[in-house]
């Protein structure tokens, strides 16, 4: 396994530590789990977000297109 070093703002580090403590895991484990989850489902999650955004704003887009 390789090591990756990332830089985060102090407030994000604090959030990570607080959330990890609440879940009873190490901050590194929580970060690793989040990255693994994102990498496992990136296209599906993005497509779902895109579909919701387009559906939500469909009327606005139509209105803007006819102006």
mmJSON file of the N, C-alpha and C atoms, coordinates in Angstrom:
{"data_MODEL":{"atom_site":{
"group_PDB":["ATOM","ATOM","ATOM","ATOM","ATOM","ATOM","ATOM","ATOM","ATOM","ATOM","ATOM","ATOM","ATOM","ATOM","ATOM","ATOM","ATOM","ATOM","ATOM","ATOM","ATOM","ATOM","ATOM","ATOM","ATOM","ATOM","ATOM","ATOM","ATOM","ATOM","ATOM","ATOM","ATOM","ATOM","ATOM","ATOM","ATOM","ATOM","ATOM","ATOM","ATOM","ATOM","ATOM","ATOM","ATOM","ATOM","ATOM","ATOM","ATOM","ATOM","ATOM","ATOM","ATOM","ATOM","ATOM","ATOM","ATOM","ATOM","ATOM","ATOM","ATOM","ATOM","ATOM","ATOM","ATOM","ATOM","ATOM","ATOM","ATOM","ATOM","ATOM","ATOM","ATOM","ATOM","ATOM","ATOM","ATOM","ATOM","ATOM","ATOM","ATOM","ATOM","ATOM","ATOM","ATOM","ATOM","ATOM","ATOM","ATOM","ATOM","ATOM","ATOM","ATOM","ATOM","ATOM","ATOM","ATOM","ATOM","ATOM","ATOM","ATOM","ATOM","ATOM","ATOM","ATOM","ATOM","ATOM","ATOM","ATOM","ATOM","ATOM","ATOM","ATOM","ATOM","ATOM","ATOM","ATOM","ATOM","ATOM","ATOM","ATOM","ATOM","ATOM","ATOM","ATOM","ATOM","ATOM","ATOM","ATOM","ATOM","ATOM","ATOM","ATOM","ATOM","ATOM","ATOM","ATOM","ATOM","ATOM","ATOM","ATOM","ATOM","ATOM","ATOM","ATOM","ATOM","ATOM","ATOM","ATOM","ATOM","ATOM","ATOM","ATOM","ATOM","ATOM","ATOM","ATOM","ATOM","ATOM","ATOM","ATOM","ATOM","ATOM","ATOM","ATOM","ATOM","ATOM","ATOM","ATOM","ATOM","ATOM","ATOM","ATOM","ATOM","ATOM","ATOM","ATOM","ATOM","ATOM","ATOM","ATOM","ATOM","ATOM","ATOM","ATOM","ATOM","ATOM","ATOM","ATOM","ATOM","ATOM","ATOM","ATOM","ATOM","ATOM","ATOM","ATOM","ATOM","ATOM","ATOM","ATOM"],
"id":[1,2,3,4,5,6,7,8,9,10,11,12,13,14,15,16,17,18,19,20,21,22,23,24,25,26,27,28,29,30,31,32,33,34,35,36,37,38,39,40,41,42,43,44,45,46,47,48,49,50,51,52,53,54,55,56,57,58,59,60,61,62,63,64,65,66,67,68,69,70,71,72,73,74,75,76,77,78,79,80,81,82,83,84,85,86,87,88,89,90,91,92,93,94,95,96,97,98,99,100,101,102,103,104,105,106,107,108,109,110,111,112,113,114,115,116,117,118,119,120,121,122,123,124,125,126,127,128,129,130,131,132,133,134,135,136,137,138,139,140,141,142,143,144,145,146,147,148,149,150,151,152,153,154,155,156,157,158,159,160,161,162,163,164,165,166,167,168,169,170,171,172,173,174,175,176,177,178,179,180,181,182,183,184,185,186,187,188,189,190,191,192,193,194,195,196,197,198,199,200,201],
"type_symbol":["N","C","C","N","C","C","N","C","C","N","C","C","N","C","C","N","C","C","N","C","C","N","C","C","N","C","C","N","C","C","N","C","C","N","C","C","N","C","C","N","C","C","N","C","C","N","C","C","N","C","C","N","C","C","N","C","C","N","C","C","N","C","C","N","C","C","N","C","C","N","C","C","N","C","C","N","C","C","N","C","C","N","C","C","N","C","C","N","C","C","N","C","C","N","C","C","N","C","C","N","C","C","N","C","C","N","C","C","N","C","C","N","C","C","N","C","C","N","C","C","N","C","C","N","C","C","N","C","C","N","C","C","N","C","C","N","C","C","N","C","C","N","C","C","N","C","C","N","C","C","N","C","C","N","C","C","N","C","C","N","C","C","N","C","C","N","C","C","N","C","C","N","C","C","N","C","C","N","C","C","N","C","C","N","C","C","N","C","C","N","C","C","N","C","C","N","C","C","N","C","C"],
"label_atom_id":["N","CA","C","N","CA","C","N","CA","C","N","CA","C","N","CA","C","N","CA","C","N","CA","C","N","CA","C","N","CA","C","N","CA","C","N","CA","C","N","CA","C","N","CA","C","N","CA","C","N","CA","C","N","CA","C","N","CA","C","N","CA","C","N","CA","C","N","CA","C","N","CA","C","N","CA","C","N","CA","C","N","CA","C","N","CA","C","N","CA","C","N","CA","C","N","CA","C","N","CA","C","N","CA","C","N","CA","C","N","CA","C","N","CA","C","N","CA","C","N","CA","C","N","CA","C","N","CA","C","N","CA","C","N","CA","C","N","CA","C","N","CA","C","N","CA","C","N","CA","C","N","CA","C","N","CA","C","N","CA","C","N","CA","C","N","CA","C","N","CA","C","N","CA","C","N","CA","C","N","CA","C","N","CA","C","N","CA","C","N","CA","C","N","CA","C","N","CA","C","N","CA","C","N","CA","C","N","CA","C","N","CA","C","N","CA","C","N","CA","C","N","CA","C","N","CA","C","N","CA","C","N","CA","C"],
"label_alt_id":[null,null,null,null,null,null,null,null,null,null,null,null,null,null,null,null,null,null,null,null,null,null,null,null,null,null,null,null,null,null,null,null,null,null,null,null,null,null,null,null,null,null,null,null,null,null,null,null,null,null,null,null,null,null,null,null,null,null,null,null,null,null,null,null,null,null,null,null,null,null,null,null,null,null,null,null,null,null,null,null,null,null,null,null,null,null,null,null,null,null,null,null,null,null,null,null,null,null,null,null,null,null,null,null,null,null,null,null,null,null,null,null,null,null,null,null,null,null,null,null,null,null,null,null,null,null,null,null,null,null,null,null,null,null,null,null,null,null,null,null,null,null,null,null,null,null,null,null,null,null,null,null,null,null,null,null,null,null,null,null,null,null,null,null,null,null,null,null,null,null,null,null,null,null,null,null,null,null,null,null,null,null,null,null,null,null,null,null,null,null,null,null,null,null,null,null,null,null,null,null,null],
"label_comp_id":["UNK","UNK","UNK","UNK","UNK","UNK","UNK","UNK","UNK","UNK","UNK","UNK","UNK","UNK","UNK","UNK","UNK","UNK","UNK","UNK","UNK","UNK","UNK","UNK","UNK","UNK","UNK","UNK","UNK","UNK","UNK","UNK","UNK","UNK","UNK","UNK","UNK","UNK","UNK","UNK","UNK","UNK","UNK","UNK","UNK","UNK","UNK","UNK","UNK","UNK","UNK","UNK","UNK","UNK","UNK","UNK","UNK","UNK","UNK","UNK","UNK","UNK","UNK","UNK","UNK","UNK","UNK","UNK","UNK","UNK","UNK","UNK","UNK","UNK","UNK","UNK","UNK","UNK","UNK","UNK","UNK","UNK","UNK","UNK","UNK","UNK","UNK","UNK","UNK","UNK","UNK","UNK","UNK","UNK","UNK","UNK","UNK","UNK","UNK","UNK","UNK","UNK","UNK","UNK","UNK","UNK","UNK","UNK","UNK","UNK","UNK","UNK","UNK","UNK","UNK","UNK","UNK","UNK","UNK","UNK","UNK","UNK","UNK","UNK","UNK","UNK","UNK","UNK","UNK","UNK","UNK","UNK","UNK","UNK","UNK","UNK","UNK","UNK","UNK","UNK","UNK","UNK","UNK","UNK","UNK","UNK","UNK","UNK","UNK","UNK","UNK","UNK","UNK","UNK","UNK","UNK","UNK","UNK","UNK","UNK","UNK","UNK","UNK","UNK","UNK","UNK","UNK","UNK","UNK","UNK","UNK","UNK","UNK","UNK","UNK","UNK","UNK","UNK","UNK","UNK","UNK","UNK","UNK","UNK","UNK","UNK","UNK","UNK","UNK","UNK","UNK","UNK","UNK","UNK","UNK","UNK","UNK","UNK","UNK","UNK","UNK"],
"label_asym_id":["A","A","A","A","A","A","A","A","A","A","A","A","A","A","A","A","A","A","A","A","A","A","A","A","A","A","A","A","A","A","A","A","A","A","A","A","A","A","A","A","A","A","A","A","A","A","A","A","A","A","A","A","A","A","A","A","A","A","A","A","A","A","A","A","A","A","A","A","A","A","A","A","A","A","A","A","A","A","A","A","A","A","A","A","A","A","A","A","A","A","A","A","A","A","A","A","A","A","A","A","A","A","A","A","A","A","A","A","A","A","A","A","A","A","A","A","A","A","A","A","A","A","A","A","A","A","A","A","A","A","A","A","A","A","A","A","A","A","A","A","A","A","A","A","A","A","A","A","A","A","A","A","A","A","A","A","A","A","A","A","A","A","A","A","A","A","A","A","A","A","A","A","A","A","A","A","A","A","A","A","A","A","A","A","A","A","A","A","A","A","A","A","A","A","A","A","A","A","A","A","A"],
"label_entity_id":["1","1","1","1","1","1","1","1","1","1","1","1","1","1","1","1","1","1","1","1","1","1","1","1","1","1","1","1","1","1","1","1","1","1","1","1","1","1","1","1","1","1","1","1","1","1","1","1","1","1","1","1","1","1","1","1","1","1","1","1","1","1","1","1","1","1","1","1","1","1","1","1","1","1","1","1","1","1","1","1","1","1","1","1","1","1","1","1","1","1","1","1","1","1","1","1","1","1","1","1","1","1","1","1","1","1","1","1","1","1","1","1","1","1","1","1","1","1","1","1","1","1","1","1","1","1","1","1","1","1","1","1","1","1","1","1","1","1","1","1","1","1","1","1","1","1","1","1","1","1","1","1","1","1","1","1","1","1","1","1","1","1","1","1","1","1","1","1","1","1","1","1","1","1","1","1","1","1","1","1","1","1","1","1","1","1","1","1","1","1","1","1","1","1","1","1","1","1","1","1","1"],
"label_seq_id":[1,1,1,2,2,2,3,3,3,4,4,4,5,5,5,6,6,6,7,7,7,8,8,8,9,9,9,10,10,10,11,11,11,12,12,12,13,13,13,14,14,14,15,15,15,16,16,16,17,17,17,18,18,18,19,19,19,20,20,20,21,21,21,22,22,22,23,23,23,24,24,24,25,25,25,26,26,26,27,27,27,28,28,28,29,29,29,30,30,30,31,31,31,32,32,32,33,33,33,34,34,34,35,35,35,36,36,36,37,37,37,38,38,38,39,39,39,40,40,40,41,41,41,42,42,42,43,43,43,44,44,44,45,45,45,46,46,46,47,47,47,48,48,48,49,49,49,50,50,50,51,51,51,52,52,52,53,53,53,54,54,54,55,55,55,56,56,56,57,57,57,58,58,58,59,59,59,60,60,60,61,61,61,62,62,62,63,63,63,64,64,64,65,65,65,66,66,66,67,67,67],
"pdbx_PDB_ins_code":[null,null,null,null,null,null,null,null,null,null,null,null,null,null,null,null,null,null,null,null,null,null,null,null,null,null,null,null,null,null,null,null,null,null,null,null,null,null,null,null,null,null,null,null,null,null,null,null,null,null,null,null,null,null,null,null,null,null,null,null,null,null,null,null,null,null,null,null,null,null,null,null,null,null,null,null,null,null,null,null,null,null,null,null,null,null,null,null,null,null,null,null,null,null,null,null,null,null,null,null,null,null,null,null,null,null,null,null,null,null,null,null,null,null,null,null,null,null,null,null,null,null,null,null,null,null,null,null,null,null,null,null,null,null,null,null,null,null,null,null,null,null,null,null,null,null,null,null,null,null,null,null,null,null,null,null,null,null,null,null,null,null,null,null,null,null,null,null,null,null,null,null,null,null,null,null,null,null,null,null,null,null,null,null,null,null,null,null,null,null,null,null,null,null,null,null,null,null,null,null,null],
"Cartn_x":[0.852,0.0,0.892,0.471,1.211,0.615,1.379,0.94,0.71,-0.369,-0.704,-0.863,-0.243,-0.349,-1.202,-2.196,-3.042,-3.023,-3.311,-3.388,-4.838,-5.327,-6.696,-6.677,-7.673,-7.779,-8.013,-7.576,-7.672,-9.102,-10.092,-11.478,-11.94,-11.44,-11.785,-11.123,-9.908,-9.213,-10.0,-10.445,-11.237,-12.53,-13.208,-14.437,-14.163,-13.085,-12.715,-12.459,-11.718,-11.411,-12.676,-13.546,-14.786,-15.693,-15.838,-16.688,-16.105,-14.807,-14.145,-14.316,-14.163,-14.327,-15.755,-16.714,-18.12,-18.42,-17.744,-17.957,-17.057,-16.112,-15.223,-14.151,-13.695,-12.627,-11.54,-10.395,-9.309,-9.638,-9.214,-9.458,-8.946,-7.806,-7.245,-8.165,-8.774,-9.698,-10.948,-11.449,-12.626,-12.312,-11.175,-10.779,-10.599,-9.964,-9.751,-11.088,-12.02,-13.332,-14.073,-13.987,-14.639,-14.059,-12.75,-12.094,-12.441,-12.403,-12.732,-14.173,-15.08,-16.475,-16.625,-15.987,-16.05,-15.497,-14.376,-13.761,-14.575,-15.336,-16.144,-17.371,-17.915,-19.16,-19.117,-18.033,-17.982,-18.952,-19.048,-19.893,-21.365,-21.747,-23.145,-23.586,-22.786,-23.133,-23.212,-22.256,-22.259,-23.478,-23.794,-24.943,-26.241,-26.377,-27.572,-27.686,-26.59,-26.581,-26.943,-26.357,-26.639,-28.109,-28.665,-30.077,-30.989,-30.704,-31.519,-31.43,-30.221,-30.021,-30.769,-30.664,-31.354,-32.863,-33.349,-34.79,-35.293,-34.556,-34.953,-35.022,-34.102,-34.003,-34.549,-35.277,-35.751,-36.584,-37.517,-38.357,-37.537,-36.575,-35.715,-34.939,-34.39,-33.637,-34.522,-35.756,-36.687,-37.012,-37.253,-37.553,-36.382,-35.191,-34.009,-33.769,-34.088,-33.87,-34.811,-35.978,-36.963,-36.841,-35.944,-35.791,-34.95],
"Cartn_y":[-1.177,0.0,1.232,2.246,3.504,4.53,5.572,6.667,7.902,8.624,9.866,10.937,12.073,13.186,14.268,14.761,15.837,16.994,18.168,19.361,19.804,20.038,20.501,21.728,22.598,23.732,23.221,23.976,23.587,23.223,23.998,23.711,22.359,21.944,20.626,19.516,19.754,18.78,18.596,19.695,19.625,18.849,19.109,18.385,16.899,16.572,15.178,14.483,15.13,14.552,14.371,15.374,15.295,14.182,14.09,13.06,11.679,11.539,10.256,9.835,10.776,10.461,10.022,10.703,10.354,8.946,8.565,7.244,6.173,6.597,5.643,5.061,5.869,5.425,6.498,6.125,7.091,8.028,9.284,10.213,9.676,9.005,8.443,7.38,6.577,5.544,6.157,7.212,7.892,8.509,9.16,9.755,8.671,7.579,6.477,5.908,5.717,5.176,6.106,7.41,8.371,8.354,8.269,8.238,6.944,5.822,4.541,4.532,5.108,5.173,6.037,7.176,8.07,7.393,6.712,6.053,4.859,4.251,3.099,3.5,4.694,5.103,6.509,6.944,8.349,8.692,7.876,8.206,8.141,7.119,6.982,8.163,8.536,9.649,10.951,11.18,12.405,12.44,11.317,11.282,11.531,10.98,11.223,12.702,13.304,14.731,15.56,15.234,15.956,15.821,14.613,14.399,15.222,15.238,16.03,17.513,17.985,19.396,19.78,18.966,19.267,19.219,18.245,18.141,19.35,19.72,20.826,22.149,22.323,23.598,23.555,22.511,22.358,23.56,24.006,25.143,26.412,26.611,27.789,27.752,26.59,26.466,26.739,26.252,26.496,27.98,28.625,30.053,30.857,30.512,31.237,30.995,29.806,29.475,30.233,30.64,31.318,32.833,33.345,34.803,35.373],
"Cartn_z":[0.0,0.0,0.0,-0.751,-0.83,0.117,0.366,1.224,0.377,0.687,0.013,1.08,0.875,1.81,1.172,1.913,1.411,2.396,1.884,2.707,2.769,3.972,4.186,5.08,4.925,5.852,7.279,8.23,9.641,10.044,9.546,9.935,9.388,8.216,7.672,8.487,8.913,9.771,11.058,11.652,12.885,12.658,11.53,11.21,11.045,10.36,10.153,11.487,12.361,13.665,14.509,14.508,15.287,14.775,13.465,12.878,13.135,12.976,13.23,14.682,15.606,17.032,17.316,16.722,16.921,16.391,15.294,14.699,15.29,16.12,16.779,15.872,14.901,14.003,13.962,13.44,13.276,12.11,12.185,11.082,9.743,9.77,8.542,7.945,8.812,8.34,7.727,8.342,7.806,6.448,6.33,5.056,3.997,4.35,3.41,2.938,3.866,3.51,2.564,2.811,1.933,0.532,0.442,-0.867,-1.595,-0.878,-1.508,-2.004,-1.227,-1.643,-2.886,-2.912,-4.07,-5.311,-5.18,-6.326,-6.806,-5.922,-6.301,-7.11,-6.866,-7.5,-8.084,-8.688,-9.114,-10.228,-11.246,-12.38,-12.015,-11.256,-10.866,-10.007,-9.025,-8.154,-8.931,-9.814,-10.606,-11.51,-12.144,-13.044,-12.284,-11.081,-10.276,-9.922,-9.528,-9.211,-10.434,-11.561,-12.79,-13.177,-13.095,-13.419,-12.518,-11.213,-10.279,-10.602,-10.898,-11.218,-12.484,-13.516,-14.768,-14.603,-13.858,-13.617,-12.825,-11.807,-10.947,-11.711,-12.647,-13.352,-14.773,-15.146,-16.522,-16.968,-16.131,-16.519,-16.698,-15.827,-15.944,-17.251,-17.591,-18.833,-20.046,-20.021,-21.13,-21.251,-20.13,-20.117,-20.666,-20.251,-20.729,-22.214,-22.69,-24.096,-25.01,-24.513,-25.359,-25.295,-24.516,-24.393,-25.502],
"occupancy":[1.0,1.0,1.0,1.0,1.0,1.0,1.0,1.0,1.0,1.0,1.0,1.0,1.0,1.0,1.0,1.0,1.0,1.0,1.0,1.0,1.0,1.0,1.0,1.0,1.0,1.0,1.0,1.0,1.0,1.0,1.0,1.0,1.0,1.0,1.0,1.0,1.0,1.0,1.0,1.0,1.0,1.0,1.0,1.0,1.0,1.0,1.0,1.0,1.0,1.0,1.0,1.0,1.0,1.0,1.0,1.0,1.0,1.0,1.0,1.0,1.0,1.0,1.0,1.0,1.0,1.0,1.0,1.0,1.0,1.0,1.0,1.0,1.0,1.0,1.0,1.0,1.0,1.0,1.0,1.0,1.0,1.0,1.0,1.0,1.0,1.0,1.0,1.0,1.0,1.0,1.0,1.0,1.0,1.0,1.0,1.0,1.0,1.0,1.0,1.0,1.0,1.0,1.0,1.0,1.0,1.0,1.0,1.0,1.0,1.0,1.0,1.0,1.0,1.0,1.0,1.0,1.0,1.0,1.0,1.0,1.0,1.0,1.0,1.0,1.0,1.0,1.0,1.0,1.0,1.0,1.0,1.0,1.0,1.0,1.0,1.0,1.0,1.0,1.0,1.0,1.0,1.0,1.0,1.0,1.0,1.0,1.0,1.0,1.0,1.0,1.0,1.0,1.0,1.0,1.0,1.0,1.0,1.0,1.0,1.0,1.0,1.0,1.0,1.0,1.0,1.0,1.0,1.0,1.0,1.0,1.0,1.0,1.0,1.0,1.0,1.0,1.0,1.0,1.0,1.0,1.0,1.0,1.0,1.0,1.0,1.0,1.0,1.0,1.0,1.0,1.0,1.0,1.0,1.0,1.0,1.0,1.0,1.0,1.0,1.0,1.0],
"B_iso_or_equiv":[0.0,0.0,0.0,0.0,0.0,0.0,0.0,0.0,0.0,0.0,0.0,0.0,0.0,0.0,0.0,0.0,0.0,0.0,0.0,0.0,0.0,0.0,0.0,0.0,0.0,0.0,0.0,0.0,0.0,0.0,0.0,0.0,0.0,0.0,0.0,0.0,0.0,0.0,0.0,0.0,0.0,0.0,0.0,0.0,0.0,0.0,0.0,0.0,0.0,0.0,0.0,0.0,0.0,0.0,0.0,0.0,0.0,0.0,0.0,0.0,0.0,0.0,0.0,0.0,0.0,0.0,0.0,0.0,0.0,0.0,0.0,0.0,0.0,0.0,0.0,0.0,0.0,0.0,0.0,0.0,0.0,0.0,0.0,0.0,0.0,0.0,0.0,0.0,0.0,0.0,0.0,0.0,0.0,0.0,0.0,0.0,0.0,0.0,0.0,0.0,0.0,0.0,0.0,0.0,0.0,0.0,0.0,0.0,0.0,0.0,0.0,0.0,0.0,0.0,0.0,0.0,0.0,0.0,0.0,0.0,0.0,0.0,0.0,0.0,0.0,0.0,0.0,0.0,0.0,0.0,0.0,0.0,0.0,0.0,0.0,0.0,0.0,0.0,0.0,0.0,0.0,0.0,0.0,0.0,0.0,0.0,0.0,0.0,0.0,0.0,0.0,0.0,0.0,0.0,0.0,0.0,0.0,0.0,0.0,0.0,0.0,0.0,0.0,0.0,0.0,0.0,0.0,0.0,0.0,0.0,0.0,0.0,0.0,0.0,0.0,0.0,0.0,0.0,0.0,0.0,0.0,0.0,0.0,0.0,0.0,0.0,0.0,0.0,0.0,0.0,0.0,0.0,0.0,0.0,0.0,0.0,0.0,0.0,0.0,0.0,0.0],
"pdbx_formal_charge":[null,null,null,null,null,null,null,null,null,null,null,null,null,null,null,null,null,null,null,null,null,null,null,null,null,null,null,null,null,null,null,null,null,null,null,null,null,null,null,null,null,null,null,null,null,null,null,null,null,null,null,null,null,null,null,null,null,null,null,null,null,null,null,null,null,null,null,null,null,null,null,null,null,null,null,null,null,null,null,null,null,null,null,null,null,null,null,null,null,null,null,null,null,null,null,null,null,null,null,null,null,null,null,null,null,null,null,null,null,null,null,null,null,null,null,null,null,null,null,null,null,null,null,null,null,null,null,null,null,null,null,null,null,null,null,null,null,null,null,null,null,null,null,null,null,null,null,null,null,null,null,null,null,null,null,null,null,null,null,null,null,null,null,null,null,null,null,null,null,null,null,null,null,null,null,null,null,null,null,null,null,null,null,null,null,null,null,null,null,null,null,null,null,null,null,null,null,null,null,null,null],
"auth_seq_id":[1,1,1,2,2,2,3,3,3,4,4,4,5,5,5,6,6,6,7,7,7,8,8,8,9,9,9,10,10,10,11,11,11,12,12,12,13,13,13,14,14,14,15,15,15,16,16,16,17,17,17,18,18,18,19,19,19,20,20,20,21,21,21,22,22,22,23,23,23,24,24,24,25,25,25,26,26,26,27,27,27,28,28,28,29,29,29,30,30,30,31,31,31,32,32,32,33,33,33,34,34,34,35,35,35,36,36,36,37,37,37,38,38,38,39,39,39,40,40,40,41,41,41,42,42,42,43,43,43,44,44,44,45,45,45,46,46,46,47,47,47,48,48,48,49,49,49,50,50,50,51,51,51,52,52,52,53,53,53,54,54,54,55,55,55,56,56,56,57,57,57,58,58,58,59,59,59,60,60,60,61,61,61,62,62,62,63,63,63,64,64,64,65,65,65,66,66,66,67,67,67],
"auth_comp_id":["UNK","UNK","UNK","UNK","UNK","UNK","UNK","UNK","UNK","UNK","UNK","UNK","UNK","UNK","UNK","UNK","UNK","UNK","UNK","UNK","UNK","UNK","UNK","UNK","UNK","UNK","UNK","UNK","UNK","UNK","UNK","UNK","UNK","UNK","UNK","UNK","UNK","UNK","UNK","UNK","UNK","UNK","UNK","UNK","UNK","UNK","UNK","UNK","UNK","UNK","UNK","UNK","UNK","UNK","UNK","UNK","UNK","UNK","UNK","UNK","UNK","UNK","UNK","UNK","UNK","UNK","UNK","UNK","UNK","UNK","UNK","UNK","UNK","UNK","UNK","UNK","UNK","UNK","UNK","UNK","UNK","UNK","UNK","UNK","UNK","UNK","UNK","UNK","UNK","UNK","UNK","UNK","UNK","UNK","UNK","UNK","UNK","UNK","UNK","UNK","UNK","UNK","UNK","UNK","UNK","UNK","UNK","UNK","UNK","UNK","UNK","UNK","UNK","UNK","UNK","UNK","UNK","UNK","UNK","UNK","UNK","UNK","UNK","UNK","UNK","UNK","UNK","UNK","UNK","UNK","UNK","UNK","UNK","UNK","UNK","UNK","UNK","UNK","UNK","UNK","UNK","UNK","UNK","UNK","UNK","UNK","UNK","UNK","UNK","UNK","UNK","UNK","UNK","UNK","UNK","UNK","UNK","UNK","UNK","UNK","UNK","UNK","UNK","UNK","UNK","UNK","UNK","UNK","UNK","UNK","UNK","UNK","UNK","UNK","UNK","UNK","UNK","UNK","UNK","UNK","UNK","UNK","UNK","UNK","UNK","UNK","UNK","UNK","UNK","UNK","UNK","UNK","UNK","UNK","UNK","UNK","UNK","UNK","UNK","UNK","UNK"],
"auth_asym_id":["A","A","A","A","A","A","A","A","A","A","A","A","A","A","A","A","A","A","A","A","A","A","A","A","A","A","A","A","A","A","A","A","A","A","A","A","A","A","A","A","A","A","A","A","A","A","A","A","A","A","A","A","A","A","A","A","A","A","A","A","A","A","A","A","A","A","A","A","A","A","A","A","A","A","A","A","A","A","A","A","A","A","A","A","A","A","A","A","A","A","A","A","A","A","A","A","A","A","A","A","A","A","A","A","A","A","A","A","A","A","A","A","A","A","A","A","A","A","A","A","A","A","A","A","A","A","A","A","A","A","A","A","A","A","A","A","A","A","A","A","A","A","A","A","A","A","A","A","A","A","A","A","A","A","A","A","A","A","A","A","A","A","A","A","A","A","A","A","A","A","A","A","A","A","A","A","A","A","A","A","A","A","A","A","A","A","A","A","A","A","A","A","A","A","A","A","A","A","A","A","A"],
"auth_atom_id":["N","CA","C","N","CA","C","N","CA","C","N","CA","C","N","CA","C","N","CA","C","N","CA","C","N","CA","C","N","CA","C","N","CA","C","N","CA","C","N","CA","C","N","CA","C","N","CA","C","N","CA","C","N","CA","C","N","CA","C","N","CA","C","N","CA","C","N","CA","C","N","CA","C","N","CA","C","N","CA","C","N","CA","C","N","CA","C","N","CA","C","N","CA","C","N","CA","C","N","CA","C","N","CA","C","N","CA","C","N","CA","C","N","CA","C","N","CA","C","N","CA","C","N","CA","C","N","CA","C","N","CA","C","N","CA","C","N","CA","C","N","CA","C","N","CA","C","N","CA","C","N","CA","C","N","CA","C","N","CA","C","N","CA","C","N","CA","C","N","CA","C","N","CA","C","N","CA","C","N","CA","C","N","CA","C","N","CA","C","N","CA","C","N","CA","C","N","CA","C","N","CA","C","N","CA","C","N","CA","C","N","CA","C","N","CA","C","N","CA","C","N","CA","C","N","CA","C","N","CA","C","N","CA","C"],
"pdbx_PDB_model_num":[1,1,1,1,1,1,1,1,1,1,1,1,1,1,1,1,1,1,1,1,1,1,1,1,1,1,1,1,1,1,1,1,1,1,1,1,1,1,1,1,1,1,1,1,1,1,1,1,1,1,1,1,1,1,1,1,1,1,1,1,1,1,1,1,1,1,1,1,1,1,1,1,1,1,1,1,1,1,1,1,1,1,1,1,1,1,1,1,1,1,1,1,1,1,1,1,1,1,1,1,1,1,1,1,1,1,1,1,1,1,1,1,1,1,1,1,1,1,1,1,1,1,1,1,1,1,1,1,1,1,1,1,1,1,1,1,1,1,1,1,1,1,1,1,1,1,1,1,1,1,1,1,1,1,1,1,1,1,1,1,1,1,1,1,1,1,1,1,1,1,1,1,1,1,1,1,1,1,1,1,1,1,1,1,1,1,1,1,1,1,1,1,1,1,1,1,1,1,1,1,1]
}}}
